[in-house]
Amino acid sequence: MTRHFDLAVIGGGAAAFAAAIRANDLNAKTAIINHGLPLGGTCVNVGCVPSKTLLWAGEVLHLATHHGIPGITLDVASFDFASVVRHELSLVQKLRAEKYERVLSALSQVTLIDGRARFVSPADIEINGDRFSADKFVIAVGSTAAIPSIPGLRETGFLTHIEALEVAEQPRELVVIGAGPLGLEFAQMYARFGTRVTILQRGHSIFPRTEPALTAKLTELLRHEGIAIETNVTVRNVRAQDGHKVVSYSTGRPHGVEIRADAILLAAGKTPNTKALGLEAIGVEVDDEQAIRVSPDLRTTHPHIYAAGDVADLPKRLEMTAGKEGSLAAENALTGSTKSIDYDAVPYTVFTDPALAGVGFTENEQMKRLGVCACRTVSFEDVPKARILNRTEGLIKMTIHPETGQIMGVHILASHAGELVAQAVMLVRNRNTIDDVLESLPMFPTLSESIKLVALAFTRDISKVSCCV
Ligand SMILES: Cc1cc2nc3c(=O)[nH]c(=O)nc-3n(C[C@H](O)[C@H](O)[C@H](O)COP(=O)(O)OP(=O)(O)OC[C@H]3O[C@@H](n4cnc5c(N)ncnc54)[C@H](O)[C@@H]3O)c2cc1C
């Protein structure tokens, strides 16, 4: 007999969990079906949590010898890569148990089904040969590392983020293909552990989506740490030779270049996991990149089927957007509401050190969308706390509407910029003006004063103000 649910959520990551929790709140009989990654999906198992744990280990190692305080010499007596990775994996296990397995067991309306789901009709799915039906569906099956079509790549072998977070032996030389958040974070983490890292980036800049002055500065800082960064790269082919991997590429110069490494890490985007879901047969459309097309209220081209998270053709692919989308998709599916997300107020962060974070328009985007812009950039040299910490390398840029003073975007390159951007998120989301910021009293001395200083820069020369003005 076919088992029936009010809602079937396919996937077991951030989007699926949020959908199941919301459905449970709404007292809907719900199935959550996961296969592939363990419960929790990408973020906790092979994404945010393990990568940030290793990045922090690299930061601690780096700070020990780069704190800049005369009179303190800290020798790193030993560095044991395998222990650092073991620590990371044990944290993953703990958080998976606390934040996913235990949470799921407390959802009285939700049944976990272990297996790969495939649609056999718009109302039925097949899992391990059994049929299940539901009134509504949320597809939240995530994405997998994209494998670029480079001749020789598959035969030679490569790492994705999954293997790179659990390798037993540290590579001595690593080539990272791609300079988005993932590529930059892995590059710096491994470089700080002592691996020689080269980043090959197809575009003209690392992380081209943000303010060019900030990415130029981050490029300079990463190069200064010893990471080779090549831009405008076309990777020609990859081959194995004498126990190494040889990557052959060109950068527009007349001669091609070859580089040898122990490992190649792919960080060239992710492909939505839509292939084996049987979507064609039930009229759920995907775009050219295999992402499920959804309307702002997360409905697919089939009225009873919603999609959320990395699998959907949505503007941002992040843990917290996946969670919010999952929750809204379940609510919209079960109640008929049409809630959506304002993606303009969603931040991004590249968790390098310094980190690159921002929210809202860049200057270029604002000019394209509104045709007017005023902006200021302030160096962290002008932020007293950054002087105290010897972390003055960063920049903060704010864009406003020149007539109203409304804050349209804030982009920050600074130590732990991902923490600072939280304040900017509220300013952009609540449509605050620079006057609102100037009336506020941030704690002195803190890095978050940088937001008041950049707002102040619209009205006066900040090199001529004292602390706390
Ligand atoms: C290395 C790395 C670092 C990251 N760091 C950050 C960060 O710091 N901050 C941030 O916000 N985001 C980060 N992200 C992005 C974030 O992890 C993802 O956007 C988010 O986890 C996507 O959640 P999801 O629920 O859409 O998919 P997933 O978490 O991938 O979950 C999908 C689940 O569905 C399962 N599945 C697939 N097909 C089927 C099927 N047919 N049937 C049943 N189950 C199926 C999968 O195995 C998986 O368990 C990072 C990503 C990576 C790779």
The ligand as a Gaussian input file, in Angstrom:
#p B3LYP/6-31G(d) Opt

LIG

0 1
 C       33.027000      23.880000       1.224000
 C       31.770000      24.691000       1.372000
 C       31.727000      25.705000       2.304000
 C       30.561000      26.451000       2.467000
 N       30.555000      27.440000       3.391000
 C       29.427000      28.160000       3.572000
 C       29.377000      29.163000       4.582000
 O       30.359000      29.398000       5.295000
 N       28.227000      29.849000       4.765000
 C       27.117000      29.603000       3.973000
 O       26.093000      30.269000       4.168000
 N       27.136000      28.653000       3.017000
 C       28.258000      27.925000       2.799000
 N       28.260000      26.941000       1.854000
 C       27.033000      26.707000       1.063000
 C       26.020000      25.891000       1.867000
 O       26.664000      24.786000       2.449000
 C       24.900000      25.427000       0.956000
 O       24.368000      26.544000       0.274000
 C       23.780000      24.745000       1.735000
 O       24.300000      23.749000       2.572000
 C       22.752000      24.158000       0.766000
 O       21.781000      23.462000       1.500000
 P       20.699000      22.546000       0.744000
 O       19.768000      22.099000       1.796000
 O       20.169000      23.262000      -0.426000
 O       21.534000      21.313000       0.159000
 P       22.392000      20.205000       0.903000
 O       22.818000      20.641000       2.243000
 O       23.440000      19.787000      -0.065000
 O       21.373000      19.012000       1.139000
 C       20.883000      18.224000       0.104000
 C       20.691000      16.796000       0.614000
 O       19.885000      16.055000      -0.299000
 C       20.465000      14.779000      -0.520000
 N       19.972000      14.245000      -1.807000
 C       20.424000      14.508000      -3.058000
 N       19.677000      13.861000      -3.970000
 C       18.722000      13.188000      -3.281000
 C       17.629000      12.357000      -3.677000
 N       17.340000      12.111000      -4.945000
 N       16.857000      11.825000      -2.710000
 C       17.105000      12.064000      -1.415000
 N       18.109000      12.854000      -0.993000
 C       18.904000      13.426000      -1.913000
 C       21.948000      15.089000      -0.456000
 O       22.755000      13.958000      -0.273000
 C       21.998000      16.041000       0.739000
 O       22.035000      15.349000       1.957000
 C       29.413000      26.176000       1.678000
 C       29.462000      25.149000       0.735000
 C       30.609000      24.407000       0.585000
 C       30.634000      23.297000      -0.424000

